[in-house]
Amino acid sequence: MPESQKTILILAGPTGGHLFPAWAFAEALRAQRPGWRLCLLTGARARQLGQEFQSAPFDTVYYACDFHGISFHPLRLFQGLFGALTALVQAWTWISREKPALAAGFGSYASVPGVLLASWRGIPILLHEQNKIAGKATRFLMPHGRFLAASFEETVPVPEKGRSWTVTGLPIRRKLLEEARSFERDFNKPRLTWLVVGGSQGSQRINQQVCKTLELLSPEESQKLAVILITGKQSFEKTAAACRQLKIPVQVHPFFDKMHELFSQADFALTRAGANTLFELALFGVPAAVVPYPHAGAHQNENAAAFEKHGAVVLQKESSLSSDLLLRMIRIFMLDGGLRQRLSGKIRKLAKPRAAEELAEKACALLEAL
């Protein structure tokens, strides 16, 4: 196949945690090999990204049925098997049509059927793991990977003989990189902005505790603070109504698709500990307290711990989250500009702005070595 006509198949789960690194990788690959055809295979839920997803750098997007793995629970076994079979047939059809020179997997069960079929057909496989602890899909697919890349230095599952992890960092989309490149943080602003993000689905507990906390601020403190609160869709209306009663400027959004704008505004933050969130905070040097999502296995706890050991974030468990704790946290961040500056400097050292470029370079080198 001529160099200019190569097709790269990129496989990723339908949520932002998997899709955005895949998107960033595609942008970097497009910049390095503008003539290549880039195809994405993801789950149907990715359609929810709507308008934003139309700006992604893919020539074609294939939406497979959402496959969540196979459960041995009697009521779910048939559904899982049917989903797996459907996803395999769909992936076989699209791989036969595209005839990719390389398949790049970015995790989740949605990527498994396509990566397996590509491997069985002799197509070289590149895998990238976003979290510190490799997910089940990545671990399952590791024997098929020619090249394994990780976001965290601490990602150390035992690879197959002859394979090892290369730490590239987490690929971040170009628009965030461009915004961060020209951004300078001001640690002496008269009014500070607190950014609160409870993850892509939001967190009812975080939303409730934040509203209670803001009610406890003194009038003087309220004049020195603005808040941006991303609630998630489910609790948006209730949280927005509660915030309208506060004597403090609060922007409330169910979802926000231009996070680089918010990271630029934030003087300190309270967020989850997904890999995308942590590395984007690092890119912008946002001083942050992180509350790992407690129902995502150990992924977010381990991600946060990897940053905390460098003194780059304040780690807080959701079970101990309270309005009193948040009030103390706000007051410390507001009064101690030196703390904000130290945290900003430490988290910025963990940023990997060249991750997407490095991963794209590895993909090109892998094809050239064949």
C-alpha positions as CSV (number, residue, x, y, z in Angstrom):
1,M,0.0,0.0,0.0
2,P,1.4,3.4,-0.9
3,E,2.5,5.6,2.1
4,S,0.0,8.3,1.3
5,Q,-2.9,5.8,1.2
6,K,-2.5,4.0,4.6
7,T,-5.6,3.6,6.7
8,I,-5.3,3.7,10.5
9,L,-8.2,2.2,12.6
10,I,-8.5,3.8,16.0
11,L,-10.7,2.0,18.6
12,A,-12.0,3.5,21.8
13,G,-14.8,3.4,24.2
14,P,-17.7,5.8,23.8
15,T,-16.9,8.0,26.9
16,G,-14.6,11.0,27.0
17,G,-12.1,9.2,29.1
18,H,-11.2,6.9,26.2
19,L,-12.4,9.0,23.2
20,F,-10.5,12.2,24.0
21,P,-7.0,10.6,24.1
22,A,-7.9,8.7,20.8
23,W,-9.0,12.1,19.3
24,A,-5.7,13.7,20.4
25,F,-3.7,10.8,18.9
26,A,-5.6,11.2,15.6
27,E,-4.8,14.9,15.5
28,A,-1.1,14.3,16.0
29,L,-1.1,11.5,13.4
30,R,-2.9,13.8,10.9
31,A,-0.2,16.5,11.4
32,Q,2.6,14.0,10.8
33,R,1.0,12.0,8.0
34,P,-1.7,14.3,6.4
35,G,-2.4,11.8,3.6
36,W,-3.4,8.9,5.8
37,R,-7.0,7.9,6.3
38,L,-8.1,7.8,10.0
39,C,-11.1,5.8,11.0
40,L,-12.7,5.6,14.5
41,L,-14.6,2.6,15.8
42,T,-16.5,3.4,19.0
43,G,-19.7,2.7,20.8
44,A,-23.1,4.1,20.0
45,R,-23.1,6.3,23.1
46,A,-20.4,8.4,21.5
47,R,-23.1,10.1,19.5
48,Q,-24.0,12.0,22.6
49,L,-21.0,14.2,22.0
50,G,-23.0,15.7,19.2
51,Q,-21.7,18.9,17.7
52,E,-18.3,18.8,19.3
53,F,-17.6,15.4,17.8
54,Q,-18.1,16.8,14.3
55,S,-14.8,18.7,14.7
56,A,-12.8,15.5,15.4
57,P,-10.1,14.6,12.9
58,F,-11.5,11.3,11.7
59,D,-12.4,10.6,8.1
60,T,-15.0,8.1,9.1
61,V,-16.6,7.2,12.4
62,Y,-18.2,3.7,12.9
63,Y,-20.6,3.4,15.8
64,A,-20.9,-0.2,17.0
65,C,-23.5,-1.5,19.4
66,D,-22.5,-0.7,23.0
67,F,-20.7,-3.8,24.3
68,H,-20.1,-3.9,28.1
69,G,-18.5,-7.3,28.4
70,I,-20.1,-10.6,29.3
71,S,-21.6,-11.2,32.7
72,F,-22.4,-14.7,33.9
73,H,-25.5,-13.5,35.7
74,P,-28.3,-15.6,34.1
75,L,-30.4,-12.5,33.1
76,R,-27.5,-10.7,31.5
77,L,-25.6,-13.6,29.9
78,F,-27.7,-13.7,26.7
79,Q,-27.6,-9.9,26.4
80,G,-23.8,-9.9,26.7
81,L,-23.3,-12.7,24.2
82,F,-25.6,-11.1,21.7
83,G,-23.8,-7.7,22.1
84,A,-20.4,-9.4,21.7
85,L,-21.5,-11.3,18.6
86,T,-23.1,-8.1,17.0
87,A,-19.9,-6.1,17.8
88,L,-17.7,-8.8,16.2
89,V,-19.8,-8.9,13.0
90,Q,-19.8,-5.1,12.8
91,A,-16.0,-4.9,13.4
92,W,-15.3,-7.6,10.8
93,T,-17.4,-5.8,8.2
94,W,-15.6,-2.5,8.8
95,I,-12.1,-3.9,9.0
96,S,-12.7,-5.8,5.8
97,R,-13.9,-2.6,4.2
98,E,-11.1,-0.3,5.4
99,K,-8.1,-2.8,5.4
100,P,-6.2,-0.8,8.0
101,A,-2.4,-0.9,8.2
102,L,-2.5,-0.4,11.9
103,A,-5.1,-0.6,14.7
104,A,-4.7,1.6,17.8
105,G,-6.7,0.7,20.9
106,F,-7.6,3.1,23.6
107,G,-9.5,0.9,26.0
108,S,-12.9,-0.1,27.2
109,Y,-14.9,-3.2,26.1
110,A,-16.0,-1.4,23.0
111,S,-12.5,-1.7,21.6
112,V,-12.0,-5.4,22.3
113,P,-13.9,-7.0,19.3
114,G,-12.1,-4.8,16.8
115,V,-8.6,-5.2,18.3
116,L,-9.0,-9.0,18.5
117,L,-10.2,-9.2,14.9
118,A,-7.5,-6.9,13.6
119,S,-4.8,-9.0,15.4
120,W,-6.2,-12.3,14.0
121,R,-5.9,-10.8,10.6
122,G,-2.3,-9.9,11.1
123,I,-2.7,-6.2,11.5
124,P,-0.2,-4.7,14.0
125,I,-1.7,-3.4,17.2
126,L,-0.8,-0.3,19.3
127,L,-2.4,-0.1,22.8
128,H,-2.6,3.0,25.0
129,E,-3.7,2.8,28.7
130,Q,-5.0,6.0,30.2
131,N,-5.1,5.1,33.9
132,K,-2.4,4.1,36.3
133,I,-3.9,0.6,36.7
134,A,-4.5,-1.0,33.3
135,G,-8.2,-1.7,32.7
136,K,-9.6,-5.2,32.0
137,A,-9.8,-4.5,28.3
138,T,-6.2,-3.4,28.0
139,R,-5.0,-6.4,30.1
140,F,-7.0,-8.8,28.0
141,L,-5.6,-7.3,24.8
142,M,-2.0,-7.0,25.9
143,P,-0.8,-10.3,24.3
144,H,-2.0,-8.9,20.9
145,G,-0.2,-5.5,21.2
146,R,3.0,-4.8,19.2
147,F,3.5,-1.6,21.2
148,L,2.1,-0.7,24.7
149,A,2.0,2.9,25.9
150,A,0.9,4.3,29.3
151,S,0.0,7.6,30.7
152,F,1.6,6.9,34.2
153,E,5.1,5.9,35.0
154,E,3.6,3.6,37.7
155,T,1.7,1.5,35.2
156,V,3.4,-1.9,35.6
157,P,1.2,-4.9,34.7
158,V,3.4,-7.8,33.7
159,P,3.6,-7.7,29.8
160,E,4.1,-10.7,27.6
161,K,7.7,-11.7,26.8
162,G,9.3,-9.3,24.4
163,R,6.8,-6.5,25.2
164,S,7.2,-3.6,27.6
165,W,5.4,-0.4,28.5
166,T,6.6,3.0,27.1
167,V,5.4,6.0,29.1
168,T,4.2,8.7,26.8
169,G,1.7,10.5,29.1
170,L,-1.9,11.1,28.2
171,P,-2.6,12.5,24.7
172,I,-4.4,15.8,25.0
173,R,-6.3,17.5,22.2
174,R,-4.7,20.3,20.2
175,K,-7.1,23.1,21.3
176,L,-6.2,22.5,25.0
177,L,-2.5,22.5,24.1
178,E,-2.8,25.7,22.2
179,E,-4.7,27.5,25.0
180,A,-2.2,26.3,27.6
181,R,0.8,27.4,25.6
182,S,-0.2,31.0,25.7
183,F,-1.6,31.0,29.3
184,E,0.0,32.6,32.3
185,R,-1.5,32.1,35.7
186,D,-2.1,35.2,38.0
187,F,-1.7,34.4,41.7
188,N,-2.7,37.9,42.9
189,K,-6.2,38.3,41.6
190,P,-8.6,40.2,43.9
191,R,-11.5,37.8,43.2
192,L,-10.7,34.1,42.9
193,T,-12.6,31.5,40.8
194,W,-13.3,28.1,42.2
195,L,-14.0,25.4,39.6
196,V,-16.0,22.3,40.7
197,V,-16.3,19.4,38.3
198,G,-18.0,16.2,39.5
199,G,-17.0,14.1,36.4
200,S,-18.8,13.7,33.1
201,Q,-21.9,12.4,34.8
202,G,-21.7,14.8,37.7
203,S,-21.9,14.0,41.4
204,Q,-25.0,14.6,43.5
205,R,-23.0,14.4,46.8
206,I,-20.4,17.0,45.6
207,N,-23.1,19.3,44.3
208,Q,-25.0,19.2,47.6
209,Q,-21.9,19.7,49.7
210,V,-20.7,22.6,47.6
211,C,-24.1,24.4,47.8
212,K,-24.1,24.0,51.6
213,T,-20.5,25.2,51.8
214,L,-21.2,28.4,49.8
215,E,-24.0,29.2,52.2
216,L,-21.5,29.3,55.1
217,L,-19.2,31.9,53.5
218,S,-19.1,35.3,55.2
219,P,-20.2,38.4,53.2
220,E,-16.5,39.4,52.9
221,E,-15.5,36.0,51.6
222,S,-18.4,35.9,49.1
223,Q,-17.1,39.2,47.6
224,K,-13.8,37.6,46.9
225,L,-15.0,34.4,45.3
226,A,-16.7,33.3,42.1
227,V,-17.7,29.7,41.4
228,I,-18.1,27.6,38.3
229,L,-20.0,24.4,39.0
230,I,-20.4,21.5,36.5
231,T,-23.2,19.4,37.9
232,G,-23.9,16.7,35.4
233,K,-27.4,16.5,33.7
234,Q,-29.3,14.6,36.4
235,S,-28.9,17.1,39.2
236,F,-28.5,20.3,37.2
237,E,-32.0,21.8,37.8
238,K,-32.0,21.1,41.5
239,T,-28.5,22.5,41.9
240,A,-29.1,25.5,39.7
241,A,-32.2,26.4,41.8
242,A,-30.2,26.1,45.0
243,C,-27.4,28.3,43.6
244,R,-29.8,31.0,42.7
245,Q,-30.5,31.6,46.4
246,L,-26.8,32.3,47.1
247,K,-25.3,35.8,47.4
248,I,-22.3,34.8,45.3
249,P,-21.7,34.6,41.5
250,V,-22.1,31.0,40.5
251,Q,-22.1,29.7,36.9
252,V,-23.9,26.4,36.8
253,H,-23.6,24.1,33.8
254,P,-24.9,20.5,33.3
255,F,-21.9,19.9,31.0
256,F,-19.2,22.0,29.4
257,D,-17.4,21.0,26.2
258,K,-14.7,23.6,26.2
259,M,-12.9,22.8,29.5
260,H,-9.8,24.7,28.4
261,E,-11.8,27.9,28.9
262,L,-12.6,26.9,32.5
263,F,-9.1,25.7,33.4
264,S,-7.8,29.1,32.3
265,Q,-10.3,30.9,34.6
266,A,-9.9,28.6,37.6
267,D,-7.6,29.7,40.5
268,F,-8.2,26.5,42.3
269,A,-10.5,23.4,41.7
270,L,-12.3,20.5,43.1
271,T,-12.5,17.6,40.6
272,R,-12.7,13.9,40.1
273,A,-9.5,12.0,39.4
274,G,-10.0,10.6,35.9
275,A,-6.8,10.5,33.9
276,N,-8.0,13.2,31.4
277,T,-8.9,15.6,34.2
278,L,-5.6,15.2,36.1
279,F,-3.4,15.7,33.0
280,E,-5.5,18.6,31.8
281,L,-5.2,20.2,35.3
282,A,-1.5,19.7,35.0
283,L,-1.3,21.3,31.6
284,F,-2.9,24.5,33.0
285,G,-1.2,24.3,36.4
286,V,-4.5,24.4,38.3
287,P,-4.1,23.9,42.1
288,A,-6.6,21.2,42.9
289,A,-8.2,19.0,45.5
290,V,-9.4,15.8,43.9
291,V,-12.1,13.4,45.0
292,P,-11.8,10.0,43.3
293,Y,-15.0,8.5,42.0
294,P,-15.5,5.6,44.5
295,H,-17.4,3.3,42.1
296,A,-14.7,3.0,39.4
297,G,-12.7,0.2,40.9
298,A,-9.4,1.5,42.0
299,H,-8.7,3.5,38.9
300,Q,-9.3,7.0,40.1
301,N,-7.8,6.4,43.6
302,E,-4.6,5.1,42.1
303,N,-4.5,8.0,39.5
304,A,-4.9,10.5,42.4
305,A,-2.3,8.8,44.5
306,A,0.2,9.0,41.7
307,F,-0.2,12.8,41.6
308,E,-0.4,13.1,45.4
309,K,2.9,11.5,45.9
310,H,4.5,14.4,44.0
311,G,2.7,16.9,46.2
312,A,0.7,17.9,43.1
313,V,-2.9,17.6,44.4
314,V,-4.8,17.4,47.7
315,L,-6.5,14.0,47.8
316,Q,-9.8,13.7,49.5
317,K,-12.1,10.7,49.9
318,E,-15.8,11.2,49.0
319,S,-17.0,9.5,52.1
320,S,-15.4,12.2,54.3
321,L,-16.6,15.1,52.1
322,S,-18.6,17.7,54.2
323,S,-19.4,21.3,54.1
324,D,-17.1,22.0,57.0
325,L,-14.2,20.3,55.3
326,L,-14.9,22.2,52.0
327,L,-15.2,25.5,53.9
328,R,-11.8,25.0,55.5
329,M,-10.4,24.1,52.1
330,I,-11.8,27.2,50.4
331,R,-10.4,29.4,53.1
332,I,-7.0,27.9,52.9
333,F,-6.8,28.2,49.1
334,M,-8.2,31.8,49.2
335,L,-5.8,33.0,51.9
336,D,-2.6,31.2,51.0
337,G,-1.5,32.4,47.6
338,G,1.8,30.6,48.2
339,L,0.1,27.3,48.5
340,R,-1.7,27.8,45.3
341,Q,1.6,28.7,43.6
342,R,3.4,25.7,45.0
343,L,0.6,23.3,44.0
344,S,0.5,24.9,40.5
345,G,4.2,24.4,40.0
346,K,4.2,20.8,41.2
347,I,1.2,19.7,39.1
348,R,2.6,21.4,36.0
349,K,5.7,19.3,36.3
350,L,3.6,16.2,35.6
351,A,2.1,17.6,32.4
352,K,3.0,15.7,29.2
353,P,2.2,18.1,26.4
354,R,4.0,16.0,23.8
355,A,2.2,12.8,24.6
356,A,0.0,12.7,21.4
357,E,3.0,13.6,19.2
358,E,5.2,10.9,20.8
359,L,2.4,8.3,20.4
360,A,1.9,9.2,16.8
361,E,5.7,9.0,16.2
362,K,5.7,5.5,17.7
363,A,2.8,4.5,15.4
364,C,4.7,5.7,12.4
365,A,7.9,3.9,13.5
366,L,6.0,0.7,14.1
367,L,4.7,0.7,10.5
368,E,8.1,1.6,9.1
369,A,9.7,-1.3,10.9
370,L,7.4,-3.9,9.3
